[in-house]
């Protein structure tokens, strides 16, 4: 009888210690102090904890026991509140404040300066702070935010907005790698694909033409020819300017593929995943030239004589337009 009583006392003591530990863990271990606007990418415990940890919250392995299995936040934007009422309350209130989102378009071929200016205007954000965060996050000046439509909380700040755009773009690149690469791709090869994709995007917005333009790029490089593409000179502040003969003569940068062989030193601007796929999977062709046509598409040629005919046809069209 005495032995059973001692076991009972020890059990009570153990339960008391556990209870005190849980109270201390819940109320005394800080998790975070500020309200934040967060995007939860998936409706599961692991993803939610990873998102919280990446955004500065103090997450431990024991927190998986506190997150409810039901009523987890769905994919989307949420206002995460203060944590004064303890960790348990914090986790159980994550899904209570969903936020409305606005659609933000990243246009194919636009520069980061153009994108940041639109974000500052449309979302009422500070342009200089956006630029600061962009430079902190970006490896290259251009090309790392994939063209497309994104849903962003109207109340997201500069850092949260850019982190979301970069993370969603990285997710698209990661999915692409898993789908089309049998082994890990090195950073240099990936950068070359980004550069080629950005050239393709500058030359055409038509997905059906992109593999053909990619074939011209690869064919000219393989033959040791200069690319001689106007799109490569549409970099930075020259992004949407017409490339004139004077500009070709005067531009001494390595973006001038009329003067230098090979690819430009970095991506030119944002590009679509269609352009990126075309960079990896160019069409098989003998084409070395392409020329704009009146309907906005391109005519392709394997020899210079045919290219000259295509060039003359387009210039004749331009002359007729001026007459009328």
FENURDA-V719885 format. One record per residue. N is the residue number from 1. RES is the residue in one letter. SS is DSSP state (@ for helix, = for strand, . for the rest). OMEGA is omega in radians with two decimals (999 if undefined). Layout:
n | res | ss | omega
N | RES | SS | OMEGA
N | RES | SS | OMEGA
This chain:
n | res | ss | omega
1 | X | . | 3.14
2 | X | @ | -3.14
3 | X | @ | 3.12
4 | X | @ | -3.14
5 | X | @ | 3.12
6 | X | @ | 3.09
7 | X | @ | 3.13
8 | X | @ | 3.12
9 | X | @ | 3.13
10 | X | @ | 3.10
11 | X | @ | 3.09
12 | X | @ | 3.13
13 | X | @ | 3.13
14 | X | @ | 3.11
15 | X | @ | 3.12
16 | X | @ | 3.10
17 | X | @ | 3.12
18 | X | @ | 3.14
19 | X | @ | 3.12
20 | X | @ | 3.12
21 | X | @ | -3.12
22 | X | @ | 3.09
23 | X | @ | 3.14
24 | X | @ | -3.14
25 | X | @ | -3.08
26 | X | @ | -2.98
27 | X | @ | -3.02
28 | X | . | 3.13
29 | X | . | -3.06
30 | X | . | 3.08
31 | X | . | 3.12
32 | X | . | -3.04
33 | X | . | -3.01
34 | X | . | 2.98
35 | X | . | -3.13
36 | X | = | 3.00
37 | X | = | -3.07
38 | X | = | 3.01
39 | X | = | 3.06
40 | X | = | -3.01
41 | X | . | -3.10
42 | X | . | -3.08
43 | X | . | 3.07
44 | X | . | -3.02
45 | X | @ | -3.07
46 | X | @ | -3.11
47 | X | @ | -3.13
48 | X | @ | 3.13
49 | X | @ | 3.11
50 | X | @ | 3.12
51 | X | @ | 3.13
52 | X | @ | -3.12
53 | X | @ | 3.13
54 | X | @ | -3.11
55 | X | . | 2.96
56 | X | . | 3.12
57 | X | . | -3.12
58 | X | . | -3.06
59 | X | . | 3.08
60 | X | . | -3.12
61 | X | @ | 3.13
62 | X | @ | -3.09
63 | X | @ | 3.10
64 | X | @ | 3.13
65 | X | @ | -3.06
66 | X | . | -3.12
67 | X | . | -3.13
68 | X | . | 3.12
69 | X | . | 3.09
70 | X | . | 3.10
71 | X | . | 3.00
72 | X | . | 3.08
73 | X | . | 3.02
74 | X | . | 3.08
75 | X | . | -3.13
76 | X | = | -3.07
77 | X | = | -3.12
78 | X | = | 2.97
79 | X | = | 3.14
80 | X | = | -2.98
81 | X | . | 3.11
82 | X | . | -3.05
83 | X | . | -3.07
84 | X | . | -3.09
85 | X | . | 3.07
86 | X | . | -3.07
87 | X | @ | -3.10
88 | X | @ | 3.13
89 | X | @ | 3.13
90 | X | @ | -3.10
91 | X | @ | -3.11
92 | X | @ | 3.14
93 | X | . | -3.06
94 | X | @ | -3.04
95 | X | @ | -3.00
96 | X | @ | -3.06
97 | X | . | 3.06
98 | X | = | -3.07
99 | X | . | 3.04
100 | X | . | -3.12
101 | X | = | 3.05
102 | X | = | 3.14
103 | X | = | 3.10
104 | X | = | -3.13
105 | X | = | 2.96
106 | X | = | -3.01
107 | X | . | 3.07
108 | X | . | 3.07
109 | X | . | 3.14
110 | X | . | -3.13
111 | X | . | 3.14
112 | X | @ | 3.11
113 | X | @ | 3.10
114 | X | @ | 3.13
115 | X | @ | -3.10
116 | X | @ | 3.10
117 | X | @ | 3.10
118 | X | @ | 3.10
119 | X | @ | 3.14
120 | X | @ | -3.11
121 | X | @ | -3.02
122 | X | @ | -3.08
123 | X | @ | 3.14
124 | X | . | -3.14
125 | X | . | -3.13
126 | X | . | -3.08
127 | X | @ | -3.11
128 | X | @ | 3.11
129 | X | @ | 3.07
130 | X | @ | -3.14
131 | X | @ | 3.13
132 | X | @ | -3.14
133 | X | @ | 3.14
134 | X | @ | -3.12
135 | X | @ | 3.11
136 | X | @ | -3.03
137 | X | @ | -2.98
138 | X | . | 3.01
139 | X | . | 3.12
140 | X | . | -3.11
141 | X | . | -3.07
142 | X | . | 2.87
143 | X | . | -3.04
144 | X | . | 3.04
145 | X | . | -3.03
146 | X | . | 3.08
147 | X | . | -3.13
148 | X | = | -3.13
149 | X | = | -3.10
150 | X | = | 3.07
151 | X | = | -3.07
152 | X | = | 3.12
153 | X | = | -3.13
154 | X | . | -3.09
155 | X | . | 3.12
156 | X | . | 3.12
157 | X | . | -3.05
158 | X | @ | -3.10
159 | X | @ | -3.12
160 | X | @ | -3.13
161 | X | @ | -3.11
162 | X | @ | 3.07
163 | X | @ | 3.14
164 | X | @ | -3.13
165 | X | @ | 3.12
166 | X | @ | -3.11
167 | X | @ | 3.11
168 | X | @ | 3.08
169 | X | @ | 3.10
170 | X | @ | 3.11
171 | X | @ | 3.10
172 | X | @ | 3.10
173 | X | @ | 3.14
174 | X | @ | 3.11
175 | X | @ | 3.11
176 | X | @ | 3.13
177 | X | @ | -3.12
178 | X | @ | -3.08
179 | X | @ | -2.93
180 | X | @ | 3.13
181 | X | . | 3.12
182 | X | . | 3.13
183 | X | . | -3.13
184 | X | . | 3.14
185 | X | . | -3.10
186 | X | . | -3.04
187 | X | @ | -3.11
188 | X | @ | 3.12
189 | X | @ | -3.13
190 | X | @ | 3.10
191 | X | @ | 3.12
192 | X | @ | 3.10
193 | X | @ | 3.10
194 | X | @ | 3.12
195 | X | @ | -3.14
196 | X | @ | 3.12
197 | X | @ | -3.13
198 | X | @ | 3.07
199 | X | @ | 3.12
200 | X | @ | -3.11
201 | X | @ | 3.11
202 | X | @ | -3.08
203 | X | @ | -3.09
204 | X | . | 3.03
205 | X | . | -3.11
206 | X | . | -3.12
207 | X | @ | -3.10
208 | X | @ | 3.14
209 | X | @ | -2.99
210 | X | @ | 3.10
211 | X | @ | 3.11
212 | X | @ | 3.09
213 | X | @ | 3.07
214 | X | @ | -3.13
215 | X | @ | 3.10
216 | X | @ | 3.13
217 | X | @ | -3.11
218 | X | @ | -3.13
219 | X | @ | -3.12
220 | X | @ | 3.12
221 | X | @ | -3.13
222 | X | @ | 3.14
223 | X | . | 3.14
224 | X | . | 3.14
225 | X | . | 2.97
226 | X | . | -3.14
227 | X | . | 3.12
228 | X | . | -3.13
229 | X | . | 3.13
230 | X | @ | -3.07
231 | X | @ | -3.13
232 | X | @ | 3.10
233 | X | @ | 3.05
234 | X | . | -3.14
235 | X | . | 3.05
236 | X | @ | -3.12
237 | X | @ | 3.11
238 | X | @ | -2.93
239 | X | . | -3.05
240 | X | . | 3.14
241 | X | . | 3.08
242 | X | . | -3.14
243 | X | . | -3.10
244 | X | . | 3.05
245 | X | @ | 3.12
246 | X | @ | 3.14
247 | X | @ | 3.13
248 | X | @ | 3.14
249 | X | @ | -2.97
250 | X | @ | -3.09
251 | X | . | -3.09
252 | X | . | -3.13
253 | X | . | 3.12
254 | X | . | 2.99
255 | X | . | -3.11
256 | X | . | -3.09
257 | X | . | 2.95
258 | X | . | -3.11
259 | X | . | -3.02
260 | X | . | 3.08
261 | X | . | 3.08
262 | X | . | -3.08
263 | X | . | 2.98
264 | X | . | -3.05
265 | X | . | -3.06
266 | X | . | 3.07
267 | X | . | -3.06
268 | X | . | -3.05
269 | X | . | 3.11
270 | X | . | 3.13
271 | X | . | 3.14
272 | X | . | 3.07
273 | X | @ | 3.04
274 | X | @ | 3.11
275 | X | @ | -3.14
276 | X | @ | 3.11
277 | X | @ | 3.11
278 | X | @ | 3.11
279 | X | @ | 3.13
280 | X | @ | -3.10
281 | X | . | 3.11
282 | X | . | 3.05
283 | X | . | 3.02
284 | X | . | -3.10
285 | X | . | 3.02
286 | X | . | -3.04
287 | X | . | 3.08
288 | X | . | -3.06
289 | X | = | 2.92
290 | X | = | -3.05
291 | X | = | 3.11
292 | X | = | 3.09
293 | X | . | -3.09
294 | X | . | -3.11
295 | X | . | 3.08
296 | X | . | 3.06
297 | X | . | -3.12
298 | X | = | 2.97
299 | X | = | -3.06
300 | X | = | -3.10
301 | X | = | 3.11
302 | X | . | -3.14
303 | X | . | -3.03
304 | X | @ | -3.13
305 | X | @ | 3.11
306 | X | @ | 3.11
307 | X | @ | 3.12
308 | X | @ | 3.08
309 | X | @ | 3.11
310 | X | @ | 3.12
311 | X | @ | 3.13
312 | X | @ | -3.14
313 | X | @ | -3.13
314 | X | @ | 3.13
315 | X | @ | 3.06
316 | X | @ | 3.09
317 | X | @ | 3.12
318 | X | @ | 3.12
319 | X | @ | 3.14
320 | X | @ | 3.11
321 | X | @ | 3.14
322 | X | @ | -3.14
323 | X | @ | -3.11
324 | X | . | 999
